Amino acid sequence: MRIFPAYIELQTGQGISLHDLMPELRQSVTQSGIQNGFITVTSQHTTTAIAINENEARLIEDIKSFLTRLIPPGDRYLHNDIALRDCPPDEPENAHSHLAAMLLGSSEVITLANGGLVLGQYQSVMLYELDGPRMRKVSVQIYGE
């Protein structure tokens, strides 16, 4: 079995934004030369998530609205009480982002067959930015033969 490591770096949008990772993932699979196995995609941040969903503009707006209603940024969270934490004074008040990331998850594992990711017709691997804009990094590991 071979292992091929890669990274994706990207600048994310303001607040909650979703980014389709499929072009970069397909490129990594091609570069790896691995035909059959699996790929892991992992966020390197605690206020981003990785999840499989449809990359459709209206759905993306629904997702952003849903997450904002589910975990309102303006609610009171202990993590946001910067005066009581050992952190820099300019630390963002972003507990809602950490909570959303916890619910969505930080990684996905996708099967590779015949040099391609095995996903449904409308499925894309998406990076969910929950506290942007920021530079973000995603690790990719491809395993197989």
N, C-alpha and C positions, 0 to 999 in steps of 0.2 A: 504494500500500500504506500502511495506517495501522499505527501502533505504539501500544499501550496498556500503560503500566507500572503495576504494583501491587505491594504487599507484604503478606505475611501475618506477623503476630506472634503467638506463642503461648508459654504457659508449659508446659514439658514435665515429664514424670514422673521419678521416681527411677531412676538407673542407665540401663538400656536400656529405652526405651519407644517405641512406634510411634503415630503420629498421622495419621489420614486427612485429607488436604487437599482432598478432593473438594468439600465444601460451599463452601469459600472460592474454589476454582478456578472452580466453576460460577458463583458470584456475580460474579467478576471478568470472566468471558466475557460474561455478561449485561450488565454495566456498560459493557464495551468497545463493544458493538454490532457487533463483528466476527463475521461468519458463517462465513467460510472462510479458512483459513490454518493457523497453528500457534501453540502456546504453549510457552514455555520456563519451567521451574520449577527454581530454583537455590538451594541452601542457601548461607547467608552465613557458615557456620561450619566449622571443620576437624574437629569432633567430632560432626557430624551428617551424614546422608546423605539423598538422595532416591532412591526406587526405587518401581517399580510392583509391587504384589503384591495378594493378596487380604486384605481387612480382615475376618478371622475370628478370634475370640478364642483358640481353641485353636492355630491356626497362629501367631498372634502370640507365644504362650508358647513354641512350638517354635522360632521365630526367635530369641527372646531366649536360650533355652538353647543353641542351635546356636552363636551368636556368642560366648557365654561359653566354650563348650568349644573353639571354634576359636582364639580369641585370649584366653586366660585373663588376667583383670585382675591376678592375683597373680604372674604370671611376672616375670622380671627383664628390664627394658627400659632401655636407656641414657637415653632421654628422661626416665625417671622419677628419675634421679639428680640431684635438684634442686641439691645442693651443687656440682655441676660445671657447672651451666647459669647463664646470665645471665638470671635471672628472679626474680620476687618469692618470698620464702620460703614463702608460702602457696599457691604454684602446685600445682594438682592433679596427682597421678601418674596420667596418663591416656593413656599411649602406646597401650594396647589400643584406646582409642576412636578415635585417629587412624588406626590400622591397619585397623580395621573400616570406617571411613568411606572409606578409600582403596579397599577391595575393593568396597564397595557403589556408590560414585560420588556425585557432588555435584549432578547435574542430570538432568532428563528433558526430552525434546521430544515433544509430543503433537500430532497432527493435529487441526484443527478442521474440522468439516463441518456445514453447516446450523445453526450456532450451538451445537454441542455437541462435547465431547471425544470423539474416536474411540478407544474402549477396549473391551476384551472385557467380557463379562457380569459377571465377578467381579473385574475389575481396578480398583484404586484407586491414586492417587498418594499415597505415604506419606512422611512425614518420620520418619526413624529417629534418635531421640535416643540417643546412645551414651555420654553423660557427664552425665546430668541429676541433679537438676532445674535448669533454667535457662530464662531468657527467650530465645527464638530468633526469628530473622527469615529469611524465605524471599522471594526476589525472583521476581516473575512478569512476563513480557513476552509480550504477545499481539500477533501480527503477522498482517495479512491485510486482507480487504475485507468 
